Amino acid sequence: MSEKARGAIFGVLGDIKGLNVLDVFAGSGALSIEAISRGASHAMAIEVDKRAKAVIQTNVNSLGIDNRIKVVRSFFSAWSQRHQSEQFDLIFADPPFDELPYRDLKVITRHLSAEGTLVICWPGQADILKFDGLEVVQNKHYGDAQLVFYQRIS
């Protein structure tokens, strides 16, 4: 995800102080780290790639925020199956565009709190995903990607 797109996410979200964050397909962990720097209380970064997970952990440790960001190496669907009741106020999903993980994304909504927001970075030319019980509240395009913001239908 580009720095511009990452900045746009936080510009749209506004105040995230005290929120509990889930960062799926965490990559470098930049979204989790940024969320903590903007006042989120805790974050969980889930990344399946061993090297990427190690980079996130190194960054979290070097910033002294290892007590606020838990880094997990797992496929998201497997983690989700083991932690079905865990809820988050804010969920970021930045899946790899070359192999879109539809199976993983189908279960993501079980982890979104009633007042929560889901933000997905999605290929710019692809149709946005539809989730039962969620509505798109904003959709922004950035080059070859789009940021889709979802919230629960009232």
Secondary structure, DSSP 8 states (H G I E B T S, - for coil): --HHHHHHHHHHH---TT-EEEEES-TTSHHHHHHHHTT-SEEEEEE--HHHHHHHHHHHHHTT-TTTEEEEES-HHHHHHHTTT--EEEEEE---STT--HHHHHTGGGGEEEEEEEEEEEETTS-----TTEEEEEEEEETTEEEEEEEE--
